[in-house]
Amino acid sequence: MDTPRRLRPSGDRGEDMPPARPFRSQGLRPGPLGGRRDAPPLGQLADARPLPDPLVPAPSDPEGDGPRRHGPWCATQFVAAVQMADRAGYDMVELHAAHGYLISSFISPLSNQRTDDYGGSLANRMRYPLEVSRAMRAAWPAERPMSVRISATDWVGEAGVTPQEAVDIARMFREAGADIIDVSAGQTSTEARPVYGRMFQTPLSDRIRNEAGLATMAVGNITDFDQVNSILMAGRADLVCLARPHLADPYWTLHAAVALGDEATEWPKPYLRGRDQARRLRDRAQEALRA
Ligand SMILES: Cc1cc2nc3c(=O)[nH]c(=O)nc-3n(C[C@H](O)[C@H](O)[C@H](O)COP(=O)(O)O)c2cc1C
C-alpha cells in the first residue's frame, strides 16, 4: 500500500512555528500562531487515513417531516465535521446557530412554523439545536472549547428572537455543552431593521455575559484595538472577533501588537525582521511626537 503523502505547504519552515499553549490555560492569545502544543505540525496529520465519507445520502422524505426523519442523519454530519476538525488539529469548534442557516431556522419563530414538538415554544424550537449541540460536544475532546454562534436578535421586535430570549437561548446552549457563545445578530429575516453602527452587536454580548454569567465573544463592526481592549476591560465579552479588518489587513493582530507595545505576541520566524522594523518605525514615530 502507498504511504500517504504528507503535505508540507511551507516546507521545513512550517516547523519553525512555535506551538501555542492550550486555550484554557493561557486566556486570550493574540497572534497568528494558534495550535495545541501536541498538535501535528502544519499540514502533517498525525493520522492520515481518510475518514469514512460522512456525506451519506439523506433519507428520502416524501412526507416532508424534517427533524424526526432527517434529524439524526443531519446530526451525524455535524459530528463528522467535529471529528474531522479534531483530526486536523483544530483548537476550537463552533456550531453555527445564527444567520438563518439550518439550526438558526429552528430557533427563530419567523422561520420555524412547525406545529409539532420542534416548533412553537422556545423549548420546542431549541429541541433540535440542542440535540445537535449535545452530539457535537460528545464528539469533541472535553478539554477543548466549543462555541455556538447565535443571532441574539432577529431585529424585528417581539415577533422574532429578542435580546431577552437570546439570554435564555445562550443558557440552553451552555447547558448543552457550549463553552462560549459567539454573539451575532440578524440575517434571519428580510423584515429585519438592524440598528447598525460601531460595535453594534456588543450590547447583546454584554447582556448575555452579564445576565446569564456566560463567556461570550463579541463581533460586528469592531475595527480598532482600543475598541477591542475597551470591550474586554469593561467585561462586555471574553473574546473579540474581527472579520473584515482582517480582510483589509491580514496582519491586523500583529500590527495591533506592535502599536500597543506588546512584546509577547509570537511572530512566525520568517517574519521577525518585519516585526523588528515595525517596532523601530513605531519608536521613531513616538520620538517625533515627543520632540
Ligand atoms: C466575506 C465575508 C464572509 C462571511 N461569511 C460568513 C459566514 O459564512 N458565516 C458567518 O456566520 N458569518 C460570515 N461573515 C460575517 C462575519 O463572520 C462577521 O460576523 C461579520 O463580518 C461582522 O464582523 P466584522 O464587522 O468584523 O466584519 C462573513 C463576513 C464577510 C466579510
The ligand as an SDF file (V2000), in Angstrom:
LIG
                    3D

 31 33  0  0  0  0  0  0  0  0999 V2000
  -16.5620   37.8940    3.0960 C   0  0  0  0  0  0  0  0  0  0  0  0
  -17.3150   37.5510    4.3550 C   0  0  0  0  0  0  0  0  0  0  0  0
  -17.8330   36.2740    4.5080 C   0  0  0  0  0  0  0  0  0  0  0  0
  -18.5450   35.9330    5.6590 C   0  0  0  0  0  0  0  0  0  0  0  0
  -19.0400   34.6720    5.8150 N   0  0  0  0  0  0  0  0  0  0  0  0
  -19.6790   34.3410    6.9480 C   0  0  0  0  0  0  0  0  0  0  0  0
  -20.1660   33.0290    7.1510 C   0  0  0  0  0  0  0  0  0  0  0  0
  -20.0320   32.1510    6.3020 O   0  0  0  0  0  0  0  0  0  0  0  0
  -20.7970   32.7440    8.3050 N   0  0  0  0  0  0  0  0  0  0  0  0
  -20.9390   33.7000    9.2760 C   0  0  0  0  0  0  0  0  0  0  0  0
  -21.5060   33.4110   10.3160 O   0  0  0  0  0  0  0  0  0  0  0  0
  -20.5170   34.9570    9.0940 N   0  0  0  0  0  0  0  0  0  0  0  0
  -19.8890   35.2830    7.9770 C   0  0  0  0  0  0  0  0  0  0  0  0
  -19.4420   36.5440    7.8180 N   0  0  0  0  0  0  0  0  0  0  0  0
  -19.7110   37.5230    8.8710 C   0  0  0  0  0  0  0  0  0  0  0  0
  -18.5320   37.6250    9.7980 C   0  0  0  0  0  0  0  0  0  0  0  0
  -18.3040   36.3800   10.4700 O   0  0  0  0  0  0  0  0  0  0  0  0
  -18.7850   38.6900   10.8380 C   0  0  0  0  0  0  0  0  0  0  0  0
  -19.7970   38.2710   11.7260 O   0  0  0  0  0  0  0  0  0  0  0  0
  -19.2100   39.9920   10.2160 C   0  0  0  0  0  0  0  0  0  0  0  0
  -18.3910   40.3040    9.0840 O   0  0  0  0  0  0  0  0  0  0  0  0
  -19.1380   41.1210   11.2290 C   0  0  0  0  0  0  0  0  0  0  0  0
  -17.8390   41.2590   11.7000 O   0  0  0  0  0  0  0  0  0  0  0  0
  -16.8350   42.3940   11.1050 P   0  0  0  0  0  0  0  0  0  0  0  0
  -17.5470   43.7210   11.2790 O   0  0  0  0  0  0  0  0  0  0  0  0
  -15.6000   42.2580   11.9530 O   0  0  0  0  0  0  0  0  0  0  0  0
  -16.5980   42.0870    9.6650 O   0  0  0  0  0  0  0  0  0  0  0  0
  -18.7410   36.9040    6.6790 C   0  0  0  0  0  0  0  0  0  0  0  0
  -18.2110   38.1900    6.5030 C   0  0  0  0  0  0  0  0  0  0  0  0
  -17.5200   38.5130    5.3580 C   0  0  0  0  0  0  0  0  0  0  0  0
  -16.9740   39.9130    5.2080 C   0  0  0  0  0  0  0  0  0  0  0  0
  1  2  1  0
  2  3  1  0
  2 30  2  0
  3  4  2  0
  4  5  1  0
  4 28  1  0
  5  6  2  0
  6  7  1  0
  6 13  1  0
  7  8  2  0
  7  9  1  0
  9 10  1  0
 10 11  2  0
 10 12  1  0
 12 13  2  0
 13 14  1  0
 14 15  1  0
 14 28  1  0
 15 16  1  0
 16 17  1  0
 16 18  1  0
 18 19  1  0
 18 20  1  0
 20 21  1  0
 20 22  1  0
 22 23  1  0
 23 24  1  0
 24 25  2  0
 24 26  1  0
 24 27  1  0
 28 29  2  0
 29 30  1  0
 30 31  1  0
M  END
$$$$
